[in-house]
Amino acid sequence: MPKGSDVDCVLKLFSKMQLAELAILRKLILKHTTPSGSREARIHKRNLRYSLMLAFYNTLSLINLTYHKTPKGGGNHFAFYGRYRIAKEPCFLNVLEIYRRKIRLVIRGKRELESTPSDAFYQSYFYPLKRVIKDFSCAMISQRENIEKTDSLLDKTNGEKIFQADATNLKEIESLSIDFIYTDPPYGAKIPYLDLSTMWNVWLDLPVDSSLKEKECIEKGGLEKSREEYHTLMIASLKEMYRVLKFNRWLAFVFQHQDPQLWQILVEEAQKIGFEYVGSIRQDNGQTTFKKRQFKASVLSGQLIIYFKKVQNPKTLAKESLGDDIAALVLNHIEALIARDDGASLEEIHAEITIKGLELGFLHELSKNYVDLTPLISSNFDLDETSGKYHIPKGQKFKSHTIPLELRTKYFLLSYLRGAKRQNKKTYFDDICLEIIPLLKNGISPSKALIKEVLESIATPMQQSGEWVLKGQKAGLFDEMDLL
């Protein structure tokens, strides 16, 4: 049993009578659903076993020593407390009556699905798949063979493949094959899912070991995972979702944590990966959950659904063909060139990237995938038609942290002062600081002293008004002394 449980093994979660009755019930289910006969008969028996075991699974939740009556007439068990807690006065229910009730619910659910207009549910759920899921036979990770080089199934049905997988390494699914993702991940440290699944795993013969718990995206739990580990696993899963999703398709990400920093991290990391953040919509649950009553300050009433879209543009295409590192490297070098020379022409950018590509060893990969860098450059930088030079888009920060702070400061000061001059706008030191500091948030922000020092190298304060003006119309980033 997991740490914090009132007992040390699963057997002690049940009375002797409960153990005997559940064991007999399970044996009868398996006995009467053993596959035999024709192919159709074997499929029928397999599906029958799934339905009967679903009802058995739900019966287990009520037939154990953690279940007890509440003042309002219902019952609570370990799932409400986040640990295996033996009740002071357990409630002993009739196993046969509970199981019959669960069977009726399964049958009712099947009938509801069958009565949908034109069998819409079954038509969509058992839709033919082509080149989506690789060819493997076992449903559980621990039973699966090596599928790194296995070809995709060419003709399979969606409903035939329900399987466990590692969300941070979806090697079972082909890239660019998924139309829509809806994910409701664990929210922080509130529910240790795998720890709390121990009782069911034993009765259903599901293999759950420490290797699976290492992959579980939660805080705390039996392995005492940190917030940083939770973030790392969540970001890794976002990368895999981006890989398998088709372009111009959607990801709906359920967020149920009252932590604005976590929300910000998720959105920013998704954007870095290549997703476009579209918006968030609140979804009410209709009732307050037990977890909300337990953790009022950290669990949201209802949930936010964050919508992302995998857009197809030159930048994301560059990431697809070159990889995140090389695509980012190319854009960083272009930024540095623009900052150094106060803008750069298409020819200057090509020359710079060619030199850096040779020096750093990515030119071959770049030339193989990109004969013309113009779409990538045009989608990330603004072209000044008069000078023919590209610049950082107005109001946008530098993405690269490797460009020296003084150089970035100088670039934005020149850009701001020249813009003010064109608009006949007066520029004062406080206004300059308020304009420049937000644009330099990537990395270390400059102090007022540094801004003033750089400002004095390119501009002069007017004695009477305190307004700052450029030293000369041809002021550039570097004077003759800078070039020595």
Secondary structure, DSSP 8 states (H G I E B T S, - for coil): --TT-SSSSGGGGS-HHHHHHHHHHHHHHHHHT---SSHHHHHHHHHHHHHHHHHHHHHHTTSSTT-EE-TTS-EE-HHHHTS----SS-----HHHHHHHHHHHHHHHHHHHHTSGGGHHHHHHT-EESSSBB----SSGGG----TT--B-SSEEGGG------TT--TTB-TT-EEEEEE----TTS--HHHHTHHHHHHHT----HHHHHH---SBTTTTB-HHHHHHHHHHHHHHHHHHEEEEEEEEEEE----HHHHHHHHHHHHHHTEEEEEEEEE--SS--HHHHH-TTTS-SSEEEEEEEE--SHHHHHHHHH-HHHHHHHHHHHHHHHHHHTSB-HHHHHHHHHHHHHHHT-HHHHHHH-S--HHHHHHHSEEETTTTEEE--TT-----S-S-HHHHHHHHHHHHHHHHHHTT----HHHHHHHHGGGG-SS----HHHHHHHHHHHEEE-TTT--EEES-TT--S--HHHH-
